[in-house]
Amino acid sequence: MQEDKKFRSGFVAIIGRPNVGKSTLMNCIIGQKIAIMSSKAQTTRKRIETVYTNDEGQIVFLDTPGMNRSRNKLGDFMVNEVSSAFSDADVVMWIIEPGDRISAGEQEIAEKLAGVKKPVILVINKVDVNTDEEVFKTIDIYKDVLDFTDIVPVSALREKNREELINVIIKNLPEGPMYYDEDTVTEETERDICAELIREQALQKLDKEIPHGIAVEIDTMKVRPDGRITDVEATIICERDSHKGIIIGKGGAMLKRIGTGARIEMEKLLMTKVNLKLFVKVRRDWRDNQNMLRNFGYSDKR
């Protein structure tokens, strides 16, 4: 008679260079959009915990900022978020995309991982836009870089090999109890997620460096008595008067575009109609102001 399988649970740090699809992959696995996505660096600024549970185990994902050099106090916070995820994780999941060489940035990550005494899973994302030959070549280039527990090619966008990756992760977790109720998907509040959804639209619609100097505060968020509409007022914080003008746009056109996109995403999250009002304020050099960083949620609360 076959013994019952032991339940496995633990924390998985998701690391990788900016724009390799870390947040997209996490959202794909848990089946819900929690982390925002864009093609720009620094999209993820703080560690986000999400939870996936099935009959075999529970995975607590720690989505981290892309590994980059720090240029200000916000950058210091982001570097610390990656370091704390490393420390807390039972398994590390390194996300890359297919390529014919190991870049300097990837080499830096490999050097950091060389001293990690826990299972490391290499995940090759975006296989849907690369040939099998390119994927096999990537595996051949990386297979001897570290002693990987497993190498799994996936497409987060197309959900290709999603189940295989989940099985590989759970197999590498220690035996243990559920850390969260089986219905829990994240500990992020709706206010936090809504603020990020606004920032996501700014990242997608604004050019150059302006989005990197933006923070978002939810000022008020109230559901009307009939439960059909949620009223949200939020402020976009930027660092310069010139940036404020660009964010608002001619006749308010850009701010309206950002607001429309954010409202659509909020309605999916909240499952109500959303009445969103956006404001823009200048807070010079907020990324180097510890008090402002704390107010905007960029402080170590653990």
Protein Blocks (a to p, Z undefined) as FASTA:
>chain_A
ZZdddddddddddeddehiopmmmmmmmnopafbdcdfbehkbmbdcddddddfkbccdd
dddddddddfbfklmmmmmmmmmmmmmpmbdcddddddfbdcfklmmmmmmmmmpccddd
dddehklmccfklmmmmmmmmmmmpccfbdcdddfklopoklmmmmmmmmmpccdddfbd
fkbmbfcdfklmmmmmmmmmmmmmpgcjllmmpccddfbdcddfklpaccdddddddfbf
klmmmmnogghlmmmmmmmmmmmmmmmmnopacdddddddddehklmgmklmmmnopacf
ZZ
